[in-house]
């Protein structure tokens, strides 16, 4: 693979947290990856140069037999067994656990304590408001997140799935009240889902110096090049999201894959790595989030850490997805 060495570390907004520019998504832990597979993936991620893990208290309440908190519990057990908490920058989120729904202050406090217990740690490095809560005055949510920073339970604040107007309002309230400001934004953004560029979120991220961590970076596997025709999505061993990924198999999607294939061939790199690097090299993006449910999927993600695309390659891929 042609490369320029390991990518430079990146700062999370205005915080004192710095990371290798790839986030390992913990949504699969306790869902499509059992405890043993999750430990293997986490071990290999750290060994391969990664150090930023992203989860949420609600992962994976949607799975049959789960009640929420499974991902955090597995990560906490891994910390306890490996004794490596200080080697990881940890992000988690609040508002979707069935027992801790929404962003009312008492709920956020209780949810944070529950997450800390599951994660077997004394602090959350980056704590996100996972989804906006229209039932709770934003002033109250802003205040309680700042309170958690003052208490030492949280090091930095992030917002996820908010509109640009609501992100801007959070900053206005925080400044007026003298509260800690958010440093990170987690939106839905990838090569085939580019609303982030035009819906005001990128503009507010630029204005406020927010580090952006896109989720669904690989469009549910489509941008890894795994699904080239409808049959791929129904093949044995396909992920639970394969059917959704196959929805991108139109003329535009095929043009994107063609452009990704060309860059991948030029660098002798996996298609998934090229997709992640395209995202990482976009304005405001600090690191893409991607998950691996087994060891076989991880090398393609880690390959993105040692890959840079030229301006011409970026332009070609961008044009294909226009």
N, C-alpha and C positions, 0 to 999 in steps of 0.2 A: 504494500500500500504506500503510495506517495503521501508524505505527511510533513508537517513542520514541527514535529515534536509534540509533547503534551500541551494542550491548550492552556493559556494563562489562567490563573485563578480569577474569579470574579467576585466583586463585592455585592452584597445584597442591599441595594439602595444606599441609604445613608447610615445603615447599621454598622456595627463592627464585626459582622459575620462575613467570612469569605469562604468560597466553595470552588470545587472543580465544576465546570459548567455543564453538568448533567444531573438531573434529579431522578432518583429511582422511585417510581410510583408504587406505593404500598397497597393499592386497591385490591390486588390479587391475593395478598397474604391472608390465609384463612378462607379463601374462596376457591379459586382455581389452582392455587398453590397451597399444599398442606404445610404443616409446621416444618417438616424435614426439607422440603423443596424450598421453602421461604428462607430457612437458615442457609442453605447452599447458595441461593441467589445473593443474599446479603453478604455472605463471606466473599464471594467472587467479585461482587461490586466493589467492595473495599479494596480487595487485592488488585483489582484492575484500575485503580486510581480514582474511583468515585468516593464521595463522602457526604452527599446530601440526600436524605431520605424523606419522602413526602407521604403522609398518611392523613387519616381523618377519623374522628371518633365514631362515625357512622359506618365505616367499612367493616364488615360487609353485611349489613342488616338485611339486604335484599335477597341474600342467598338462603335457600331452604335450610332450616335448622339453625340458622345464625340469628343473633339478637343484637348485633352491633358491638364494636370494640374488638373484634377478632384480630384485625390487623395490628392494632396497638398492642394487644396482649402478646402476640408472637414477637413483635419487635422488642418489647420489654423483656421477654424471656431470653431473646438473643443477646441483648445488652448484658443481662445478668450472667449468662453463661460465658460470654466472650470477654466481659469486663472492658468493653471498648467504647463506653458512652462518650468519652471525651474525643474520640476519633470521628464522630458523626455530628453533622449539623442536621437537626431534626425539625421537621415541620409537621404540625397536625392542625386540625380544624374543629370548629364547634358549630352546631345547629342542626345536625341531621341524626344524631343518635336517638333512637326511639324514646329513651328515658330522659333525654336532655334536648328537647326540640326548641329551636328558636334562640333569640339573642337577648332575652330579658336579663338584667344584671345578676339576679340570684341564680338563674340557670347557667349563665356563663361561668360564674365562680364554681358552681358544683361540677359542671362538665370538665372544667380545667383540672380540678382536683381528681376527678375520676380518670381522666387521661393520664395524669402524672402517676397515679397508682398502677394503671395497666402497663404503662411504659417503664415502670420501675426507675424513675428518674426524678430529680428535684427541680428540673426546669425544662420548658419547651422553648427551643431556640426561635422558632417562627410560628406564631399562632394566628390562624386565619379565621375571620368571620366567613363561614363556608357559603352561606346563601343569605341574602338580604332578608330582613324580617320586618314586614310592613306593620306588624302588630305592636312593635316596640319602638318608642321614639328613638331616633338615631342618636340623640344626645346621651341617652342612657347607655347605649351600646358602646359608644366612643369612650365614655367615662370609665366603664368597667374594664375595657381592654387596657386602658392606660393604668388603671389601678393594679392590674395583674403584672404590668411591667414594673411598677413601683415596688411591688411585693417581692420581686425576684423570681416569680414563677414563670414569667415569660420574658424573653430577651427582646423580641421585636414583633411588630404587628403586621398582618397582611389582610387583604380583602380578596374575596373570590366570588365570581358570578354576580357582581354588582354592575349597574349601569354607570356610564361615565358621569352623569349628573349626581348620582348618589356617592360616587367616590369623591367628587369635588366637594360635595356637601360634608362628607366625613372630615375632609381637610379643613374646611371653614370652621366647623364646630370645634375641632381639635385645637386650632390656632386660637380661636376666641376663648376657649376654656383653659388654655395652657396645658393641654394634654399631649401625650406622646403621639407622634405622627406615624401613619403606616409607612412601611418601607418596601412592600411587595404587593403585586397584583397577580392573581391567577385567573386567566380567562381561557375560553375555548378558542384555540388558534392553531392552524396548521396550513399546509400548502393548498388544501381543498376547502378550507373553512377560514376565509380571510376577512370576515366582518370586523374583527378587531382593528383592522387598519383604518376603517372608515366610520365606525360607530362612536367615535369620541374617546374610546378607551386608550388608544395609543397616544392621542394628544394629551390626555391628562397624565399618563405615565411619563411622557416627556417633560411636561410642565413641572411635575412634582418629584422627578428623579426616582420613580418607582422601578424596582427590578421586576421584570415580567417573567413569570413561569407558566408557559402554556400547558394545558392538559389536553388529552387526546392528540398529542403531538404527531402520532403516526396514523391518525384517522382510523382508529380501531383495527389497525393492522394493514389497512390498504396501502399506506405510504411505506410499508416495509417491503412491498412488492409481492406479498404472499398471495394476493387474489388477482389473478389475471383473467379469469372468466368465472361465470356464475357457479360452475361446478366446484371450483376451489373452495367456495364458502360453505359448501355442504359436504365436503370430503371428511372422511374419518379423521378425528384429531383436531378439526377446526375449532377455534375458540368460540365461546358463547356469543361473541360480538361479530363473528364472521359474516352473518347475514346482513348486518348493518353496514359493514365495510364494503360489501358487494354493491351497495347502492351507488358507490362512486364510480362504478364501471360504465361510464358513458364516454363520449368522444373527448371531453375535457380530461376526465380521469386517465384515459389511455395516453393522451398527449403528455400529461404530467409524468406518468410512468416511463414514457419514452425518453423524456428529458433527464429524469433521474437515472435511468439505465446508462445513458451516455456519460454522465458525470461519474457514476459508479465504476464503469469500465475504465475511464481515464485514470482513476485513482486506485484501481484494484480494491475497491471498498464495497461493503454491503449497501444495498439500496436504502435500508433503514438508517444507516449512518449518514448518508447524503441528505436524507429528509430532515434529520435532526440538526445537521449543520446548517442547512438552509434556514431553519427556524432560528437557531442560535445567532446567526449573522444578521438577523433583522433588527431594525432599530428598537431599542428598549428591552429586548429579550436578554435575560441573564442566563437562562438555561431552560431547555425543554424538559418536560416530565415524560418519562416512558417507563413502562413496567415490563417485567419478564416473569412468566409463570414457571419457567424452568431454566436450567443452565444453558440449554441450547440457544435460547433467545438472547442471552446477555452479551455475547461477544460483539454482535452487530451494534448494540447500543454503546458499549464502551469504545468501539472504533471511532465514534464521533468525537471523542476527546482529543484525538491526534490527527484530525482532518480539518483542512481549511479549503473552502471553495474560492475560485478566482471570481473577479467581478463579472467576467463574461459568463462563467457557469451559473452564477447567481441570477444574472439577467435572463439567461436562456430558460432556467427552471421557472422563474417568476412569470415570464411571458407565457409559458405553456399553461400555467394555472390561472391566467387572467380570465 
